[in-house]
Amino acid sequence: MEMLSLTKELKENAYPGRGIVLGKSEDGKKAVAAYFIMGRSENSRNRVFVEDGEGIRTQAFDPSKLVDPSLIIYAPVRVLGNKTIVTNGDQTDTIYEGMDKQLTFEQSLRSREFEPDGPNYTPRISGIMHVENGKYNYAMSILKSNNGNPQACNRYTFAYENPVAGEGHFIHTYMHDGNPLPSFEGEPKLVSIQNDIDEFKDSLWESLNEENKVSLFVRFIDIETGKYETRIVNKNK
């Protein structure tokens, strides 16, 4: 698989929707996660990321303008022991609760499907990072309608054992802007990852479409110690 430039992928796509990047830093010492949200409607754009314990949640920037919170207010990131869960919806909680009951990542998502926002039927994208005793692996999932047909849900899980230093995988909700919005296709894209958290964060934020970008979360976890650094960028300040 060809390694792509993450910044080029973002700069050439005005509306990838929401995106998850998981991987390993170039020096091989950090487990890397990023999650961004974009919006076309006023309701979608009226959001910020805020820290919530070891994770984050979305919050209305201006509560008076909040219309329908059901698909836009959720916890994108939660931590369960040595596992970090990253998703684009309230399936974060589904995965957390399932894995807390000894279900696998894939089993936990069996009770969920794409979002009920026809005609887009936005895919649910999810990621799980497992960092323990100096070892690291991750997996990604997408639950999507069958080519826009809401009668069928297609489920795909991609697992990455012993990730290679400097490599990551990028999955997002939409192929590009459109009406209806076309769901992501294929397996997660292979992308390069930098060493420095701020360099990585800045390159992502600056590459996202200026009009549509809303918020960005980045976390680097030390694979040996489990200690992490987090960065959050919100367009609304």
C-alpha positions, 0 to 999 in steps of 0.5 A, spaced: 500 500 500 502 506 498 504 511 504 500 517 503 501 524 505 496 526 511 496 533 510 495 532 502 489 528 503 486 533 507 488 539 503 485 536 497 478 534 500 474 540 503 469 535 507 472 528 509 467 529 515 470 526 521 476 523 521 481 518 526 488 517 525 492 512 529 499 510 529 506 510 531 511 516 532 517 516 527 522 514 533 517 508 535 516 511 542 509 513 542 502 511 540 499 516 536 491 518 536 488 524 532 480 525 531 477 531 528 470 534 526 468 538 521 461 541 520 457 544 514 451 546 518 450 551 524 449 546 529 455 542 527 459 548 527 457 550 534 461 545 538 468 545 541 472 539 544 473 539 552 477 535 556 473 530 560 477 526 565 482 522 561 478 523 555 474 528 551 467 530 550 463 535 545 460 541 548 456 546 544 460 553 544 453 557 544 448 553 548 442 558 545 444 555 538 444 548 540 438 545 535 439 537 536 444 534 540 443 527 539 448 526 533 453 532 535 454 531 543 458 525 545 464 523 548 469 522 542 475 519 547 474 515 553 480 511 556 478 504 559 485 501 563 490 501 558 485 502 552 484 508 549 477 508 545 476 514 539 470 514 535 465 519 531 459 518 536 456 515 542 458 508 540 464 510 544 460 508 550 458 502 547 465 500 546 467 502 553 461 498 556 462 492 552 469 491 553 468 492 560 464 486 560 470 482 556 467 483 549 472 484 544 472 491 540 468 488 534 463 484 539 461 491 542 459 494 536 455 489 533 449 492 537 450 499 533 450 501 525 451 507 521 447 514 524 440 515 522 441 521 518 438 519 511 440 520 506 447 521 508 447 515 513 453 517 516 458 511 517 460 510 525 468 510 525 471 507 531 478 506 533 481 502 539 489 503 542 492 498 546 498 500 550 501 495 555 508 493 558 511 496 552 507 493 547 502 497 542 497 495 537 490 498 535 484 497 531 479 501 527 472 499 525 467 502 520 459 501 520 456 503 514 450 503 509 450 498 503 451 503 498 446 508 501 441 503 502 439 503 510 436 496 510 443 493 510 449 495 514 456 493 512 461 492 518 469 492 517 474 491 522 482 492 521 487 490 526 494 492 526 499 488 530 506 491 532 505 497 528 511 500 524 514 506 527 512 512 523 506 509 520 499 510 521 492 509 518 487 514 517 479 513 516 474 518 515 466 518 514 466 521 507 469 520 501 468 528 499 463 533 499 456 531 496 449 531 496 448 526 499 455 525 502 458 519 499 461 514 505 468 512 506 470 506 501 476 501 502 481 500 508 484 505 512 489 509 508 496 508 510 499 515 512 506 518 515 506 520 522 511 525 525 515 525 532 513 531 535 506 532 538 505 540 536 508 539 529 503 533 528 497 537 531 499 544 527 500 540 520 493 537 521 489 543 523 492 547 518 491 542 512 483 542 514 478 546 510 478 553 513 471 554 512 469 547 515 473 545 520 471 545 527 475 541 532 481 537 533 484 532 538 491 529 538 494 524 543 501 521 544 502 516 549 509 513 551 509 506 549 513 504 555 510 508 561 503 509 558 504 517 560 500 521 555 500 528 552 494 531 549 492 537 545 486 540 543 484 545 538 477 549 537 476 554 531 470 557 536 474 560 542 
